[in-house]
Amino acid sequence: MGLFDKIFGKKIEEQIEDNQTADIFKFDLADLDAVAEADSDLQADDLVSVATETPVIENQQPPITVVSEQFVDAAIDMPIKPVVIPIEALPESVVESIPESIPESVSESIPEVTTPVVETPQEIEDKYEKSLKKTSKSFGARFNAFLSNFRSVDEAFFEELEDTLIMSDVGVDVATQLTDDLRHEVKLQNAKSQDDVKRVIIEKMVDNFGESGLETSLIIREPLTVMLFVGVNGVGKTTTIGKLANRFKNEGKKVLLAAADTFRAGATDQLVEWSRRSGVDIVVGKEKSDPASVVFDAVKRAQAEQFDVLLIDTAGRLQNKDNLMKELEKMGKIIKRELPDAPHETLLALDATTGQNAISQAKEFSKVTPLTGIVLTKLDGSAKGGIILTIQQILKIPVKLVGLGEGLTDLENFDEALFVKGLFQDLL
């Protein structure tokens, strides 16, 4: 039984009368593209916009390990034991690398951590459905418009179908493969009516997606799990780390953050604020210092103090810059020198609103460091969620986490069945 049958069942009721008579062009695709383009132009990380309700208590900041600039290649050979130093006792030159106060714009845009609420399966399903509404409407409008223009299933039909799939952000390779498969499948199932053809198309897309066999669960190792986060600026990488740290903390794990994005102004400030509000420790370096030195000291401290999880933030300059790729390679070597099987996860954060551009980013990053998974952010604000089909079918990289909103608990594990149901909700 394919994924389609497991989710929707072998029989599907006829499309409801409202869909058959609806004006398929009422939904303005141009508006969606404009919104998606505007989202992708954001230069700052995906800072959430939730007003704080709990007053900030100054004395609750967790310990911060300050890494002074050093030559990491030489430091690797020396047994260095990081020391947690009170900020007020640091020399002036080092104190300058730690913000004396978090900028108000950063502090206000990060939600206060409250008592964790366990979401029910139905609440998670509703969240998927709501977040995929724009993508589903986009799919539905394009497919209904396409099907309404044809009275017979001929070669012209399949050529137009391929173009429609490409415009729906499933990618050229996936569109070509699906069209070839459907030429045979439509005849095999003797599909004649518009609803029959639509069902066959969706069924084949879903089943092909379900055949990837990729493991979408996060890898957790004992005694220490190391997760490295990569991705270009503006995709929501730092916010993802903050939300994941809060989740692990609520699960009873001892969490350490490493602020290895030492080049972007505000990156360390943002992660420090996440660590404060989540009550987890963090290792930071001086501005413009060697990011690998932060990673080295963070790994040492995580081992010495028996942390359960180490989450490492990295610089996010454009993926075609050689120096960024060299930095990632250096970090990987340092981590493996201390923990041969680490990093256990190397997660690439991608902005769902960028569509096919996300594929080129994934290809470039995978040339430098093996990617174990994808974090797809801003899915709730995008009409291009179909990109997940291409990521898993063509790149063979599992999507492991999805951003379904701006709230603290809106970072969800990727659920294949809920994604499929949400994606095609406006077509079935």
SEROGU-634350 format. One record per residue (C-alpha): residue number from 0; residue in one letter; x, y, z. Coordinates in steps of 0.02 Angstrom, whole numbers, plus 50000, padded with zeros to 5 digits. Each point is the difference from the previous one (the first is absolute). Layout:
<recs>
NUM|a|X|Y|Z
...
</recs>
This chain:
<recs>
0|m|50000|50000|50000
1|g|50071|50169|49947
2|l|50007|50156|50107
3|f|49848|50071|49909
4|d|49890|49851|50049
5|k|50062|50006|50180
6|i|49954|50183|50018
7|f|49845|50023|49893
8|g|49935|49821|49977
9|k|49973|49910|49835
10|k|49835|50088|49965
11|i|49979|50188|49990
12|e|49832|50088|49992
13|e|49963|50106|49849
14|q|50067|50176|50011
15|i|49873|50105|50094
16|e|49885|50109|49898
17|d|50075|50160|50066
18|n|50170|49956|49926
19|q|49923|49954|49833
20|t|49912|50168|49982
21|a|50129|50111|50084
22|d|50092|50135|49904
23|i|50174|49925|49997
24|f|50078|50167|49956
25|k|49930|50086|50153
26|f|50159|49955|50093
27|d|50134|50125|49947
28|l|50162|49905|49973
29|a|50095|50160|49963
30|d|49964|50063|50174
31|l|50072|49842|50074
32|d|50159|50014|49898
33|a|50018|50181|50055
34|v|49984|49951|50183
35|a|50124|49857|49979
36|e|50125|50114|49913
37|a|49985|50130|50137
38|d|50028|49868|50134
39|s|50156|49933|49914
40|d|50077|50175|49997
41|l|50009|50010|50188
42|q|50179|50023|50056
43|a|49976|49961|50185
44|d|49968|49826|50069
45|d|49818|49947|50015
46|l|49971|50094|50163
47|v|49830|49961|50073
48|s|49879|50141|50038
49|v|49916|49953|50162
50|a|49978|50129|50138
51|t|50079|49953|50166
52|e|49885|49974|50146
53|t|50123|49953|50136
54|p|50118|50134|50069
55|v|50186|49970|49973
56|i|50092|49950|50158
57|e|50179|50058|49986
58|n|50080|49872|50117
59|q|49941|49845|49908
60|q|50124|50004|49856
61|p|50085|49830|49980
62|p|50189|49985|50003
63|i|50090|50064|49845
64|t|50168|49932|49947
65|v|50102|50134|49912
66|v|50125|49941|49871
67|s|50145|50116|49969
68|e|50070|50002|49823
69|q|50128|49864|49973
70|f|50083|49894|49868
71|v|49888|49849|50002
72|d|50117|49887|49901
73|a|50128|50020|50138
74|a|49871|49996|50139
75|i|49935|49830|49944
76|d|50160|49920|50061
77|m|49988|50079|50172
78|p|49887|49933|50139
79|i|49895|50156|50029
80|k|49863|49994|50131
81|p|49878|50142|49972
82|v|49962|50103|50155
83|v|49838|50091|50035
84|i|50052|50176|50052
85|p|49881|50128|50076
86|i|49979|50140|49875
87|e|50041|50136|50126
88|a|50171|49919|50034
89|l|50055|50000|49818
90|p|50130|50120|49931
91|e|49924|50146|49906
92|s|50058|49939|49830
93|v|49908|49835|50022
94|v|49845|50073|50079
95|e|49972|50099|49840
96|s|49962|49837|49909
97|i|49851|49968|50115
98|p|49855|50122|49986
99|e|49972|50088|50166
100|s|49816|50005|49957
101|i|49905|49916|49861
102|p|49938|50125|49869
103|e|49815|50036|50025
104|s|49959|49948|49821
105|v|50074|49828|50032
106|s|49928|49977|50173
107|e|49822|50047|49955
108|s|49994|49888|49848
109|i|50040|49841|50096
110|p|49855|49925|50098
111|e|50014|49975|50187
112|v|50010|49817|50048
113|t|49848|49942|50096
114|t|49944|49836|50075
115|p|50007|49873|49856
116|v|49834|49944|49929
117|v|49987|49827|49924
118|e|49912|50012|49832
119|t|49872|49869|49952
120|p|50015|49907|49833
121|q|49846|50093|49938
122|e|50077|50168|50042
123|i|50156|49955|49903
124|e|49896|49941|49851
125|d|49900|50163|50002
126|k|50164|50097|50003
127|y|50062|49906|49845
128|e|49836|50031|49909
129|k|50001|50186|50040
130|s|50184|50021|49954
131|l|49981|49912|49833
132|k|49844|50095|49950
133|k|50091|50120|49883
134|t|50094|49859|49915
135|s|49843|49896|49983
136|k|49902|50144|49924
137|s|50141|50029|49877
138|f|50001|49817|49951
139|g|49811|49996|49989
140|a|49985|50155|49892
141|r|50132|49943|49877
142|f|49936|49821|49984
143|n|49817|50049|49985
144|a|50044|50128|49867
145|f|50105|49871|49909
146|l|49868|49863|50003
147|s|49859|50117|49947
148|n|50092|50035|49836
149|f|50003|49819|49942
150|r|49865|49884|49937
151|s|50113|49853|49957
152|v|50157|49920|50070
153|d|50124|50012|49857
154|e|50182|50049|49977
155|a|49959|50185|50012
156|f|49918|49963|50168
157|f|50160|49923|50070
158|e|50111|50138|49934
159|e|49891|50130|50084
160|l|49994|49895|50158
161|e|50190|50001|50009
162|d|50002|50190|49986
163|t|49868|50014|50136
164|l|50101|49889|50118
165|i|50157|50104|49970
166|m|49905|50160|50040
167|s|49939|49917|50160
168|d|50180|49993|50064
169|v|50022|49813|49991
170|g|50151|50024|49888
171|v|50043|49950|49821
172|d|50068|49827|50041
173|v|49851|49951|50108
174|a|49877|50073|49873
175|t|50079|49901|49857
176|q|50003|49839|50100
177|l|49820|50020|50058
178|t|49937|50040|49824
179|d|50084|49845|49929
180|d|49926|49892|50138
181|l|49827|50075|49975
182|r|49997|49963|49814
183|h|49995|49817|50047
184|e|49896|50016|50158
185|v|49855|50096|49922
186|k|49979|49867|49867
187|l|50022|49859|50126
188|q|49862|50066|50112
189|n|49890|50047|49852
190|a|49975|50175|50070
191|k|49873|50096|49896
192|s|49916|50136|50101
193|q|50088|50156|50064
194|d|49984|49938|50179
195|d|50073|49830|49952
196|v|50150|50080|49916
197|k|50026|50117|50146
198|r|49996|49854|50122
199|v|50128|49902|49900
200|i|50118|50150|49991
201|i|49991|50033|50187
202|e|50012|49816|50043
203|k|50159|49981|49897
204|m|50079|50156|50075
205|v|49962|49942|50177
206|d|50059|49821|49974
207|n|50162|50056|49917
208|f|50031|50116|50146
209|g|49966|49858|50123
210|e|50124|49885|49914
211|s|50151|50106|50050
212|g|50027|49894|50156
213|l|50093|50141|50087
214|e|50012|50007|50190
215|t|49922|50164|50056
216|s|50029|49982|50188
217|l|50140|50098|50084
218|i|50153|49898|50047
219|i|50031|49997|50188
220|r|50158|49919|50071
221|e|50062|49971|50176
222|p|50090|50067|50094
223|l|50011|50155|49887
224|t|49907|50049|49842
225|v|50081|50134|49892
226|m|49894|50093|49872
227|l|50077|50121|49875
228|f|49884|50126|49917
229|v|50045|50076|49831
230|g|49911|50112|49876
231|v|50004|50174|49923
232|n|49952|50156|50096
233|g|49817|50037|50023
234|v|49929|49823|49995
235|g|49961|49986|50186
236|k|50148|49895|50053
237|t|50033|50085|50168
238|t|49816|50002|50045
239|t|49989|49814|49961
240|i|50144|49965|50119
241|g|49918|50103|50137
242|k|49834|49909|49983
243|l|50083|49829|49992
244|a|50105|50040|50155
245|n|49841|50044|50093
246|r|49920|49836|49945
247|f|50148|49895|50057
248|k|50006|50095|50166
249|n|49816|49962|50030
250|e|50038|49816|49965
251|g|50124|50001|50145
252|k|50159|50008|49896
253|k|50152|50104|50047
254|v|50027|50116|49851
255|l|50150|50104|49946
256|l|49999|50128|49858
257|a|50152|50054|49899
258|a|49992|50172|49916
259|a|50120|49964|49857
260|d|49924|50133|49887
261|t|50126|50131|50052
262|f|49987|50106|49843
263|r|49820|50057|49988
264|a|49955|50144|50114
265|g|49866|49948|50120
266|a|50017|49812|49976
267|t|50084|49973|50168
268|d|49882|50123|50086
269|q|49850|49903|49936
270|l|50066|49831|50054
271|v|50053|50067|50172
272|e|49822|50062|50026
273|w|49930|49830|49948
274|s|50116|49915|50125
275|r|49946|50119|50139
276|r|49815|49976|49973
277|s|50014|49812|49978
278|g|50118|49983|50149
279|v|50137|49910|49904
280|d|50188|50034|49996
281|i|50093|50077|49854
282|v|50178|50019|49936
283|v|50040|50161|49906
284|g|50153|50077|49920
285|k|50064|50175|49967
286|e|49927|50090|49850
287|k|50089|49951|49838
288|s|50097|49863|50093
289|d|50033|49829|49924
290|p|49834|49904|50004
291|a|50095|49836|50014
292|s|50071|50055|50168
293|v|49823|50017|50068
294|v|49957|49826|49937
295|f|50158|49927|50076
296|d|49967|50072|50173
297|a|49815|49955|49991
298|v|50038|49817|49964
299|k|50128|49996|50142
300|r|49878|50077|50122
301|a|49857|49886|49945
302|q|50108|49848|50035
303|a|50072|50063|50164
304|e|49833|50052|50074
305|q|49899|49854|49931
306|f|49876|50094|49892
307|d|49872|49896|49905
308|v|49983|50111|49845
309|l|50115|50126|49915
310|l|49919|50114|49870
311|i|50122|50098|49891
312|d|49950|50156|49903
313|t|50110|50043|49850
314|a|50026|50149|49885
315|g|49876|50017|49859
316|r|50081|50102|49864
317|l|49958|49956|49820
318|q|50031|49817|49965
319|n|50115|50031|49851
320|k|50133|50085|50107
321|d|50154|49890|50016
322|n|50048|50066|50172
323|l|49834|49948|50076
324|m|50020|49824|49932
325|k|50177|49990|50066
326|e|49938|50052|50171
327|l|49870|49861|50000
328|e|50132|49873|49950
329|k|50113|50059|50141
330|m|49859|49987|50128
331|g|49960|49824|49942
332|k|50180|49944|50021
333|i|50010|50074|50176
334|i|49840|49915|50055
335|k|50053|49832|49929
336|r|50170|50011|50084
337|e|49913|50004|50169
338|l|49848|49892|49955
339|p|50034|49890|49848
340|d|49816|49963|49968
341|a|49946|50183|50014
342|p|49918|50110|49945
343|h|49854|49882|50014
344|e|49888|50121|49907
345|t|50050|50130|49872
346|l|49837|50092|49966
347|l|49979|50122|49857
348|a|49872|50137|50033
349|l|49903|50050|49843
350|d|49869|50135|49978
351|a|49843|49923|49922
352|t|49957|50165|49915
353|t|50153|49989|49886
354|g|49935|49849|49905
355|q|50124|49926|49876
356|n|50141|50111|50064
357|a|49999|49890|50155
358|i|50054|49853|49891
359|s|50156|50091|49938
360|q|50045|50044|50180
361|a|49982|49819|50053
362|k|50110|49941|49856
363|e|50138|50126|50041
364|f|50004|49962|50187
365|s|49997|49812|49970
366|k|50162|50017|49899
367|v|50091|50057|50157
368|t|49918|49907|50142
369|p|49889|49846|49999
370|l|49823|50057|50041
371|t|49897|49886|50109
372|g|49840|50100|49991
373|i|49905|50157|49953
374|v|49911|50128|50108
375|l|49868|50083|49891
376|t|49953|50166|50080
377|k|49857|50122|49965
378|l|49889|49865|49926
379|d|49849|50090|50069
380|g|50039|50155|49896
381|s|50042|49915|49837
382|a|49904|49940|49846
383|k|50150|49894|49951
384|g|49990|49855|50123
385|g|50006|49879|49854
386|i|50188|50022|50006
387|i|50002|49861|50130
388|l|49956|49876|49862
389|t|50157|50046|49904
390|i|50113|50005|50153
391|q|49959|49823|50051
392|q|49977|49920|49829
393|i|50146|50077|49907
394|l|50126|50053|50132
395|k|49963|49850|50112
396|i|50017|50109|50154
397|p|49863|49978|50130
398|v|49901|50148|50063
399|k|50008|49982|50190
400|l|49927|50161|50070
401|v|49874|50126|49932
402|g|49957|50175|50058
403|l|49811|50014|50011
404|g|49987|50170|50083
405|e|50084|50131|50106
406|g|49960|49929|50171
407|l|50122|49914|50115
408|t|49922|49828|49968
409|d|49974|50023|49812
410|l|50157|49904|49953
411|e|49932|49826|49965
412|n|50073|49833|49951
413|f|49966|49966|49817
414|d|49852|49883|49979
415|e|49984|49929|49825
416|a|49816|49954|50015
417|l|49947|50168|50072
418|f|50100|50090|49866
419|v|49914|49904|49860
420|k|49827|50028|50073
421|g|50034|50186|50019
422|l|50078|50017|49828
423|f|49852|49928|49906
424|q|49859|50062|50113
425|d|49933|50116|49864
426|l|50001|49866|49865
427|l|49916|49852|50085
</recs>
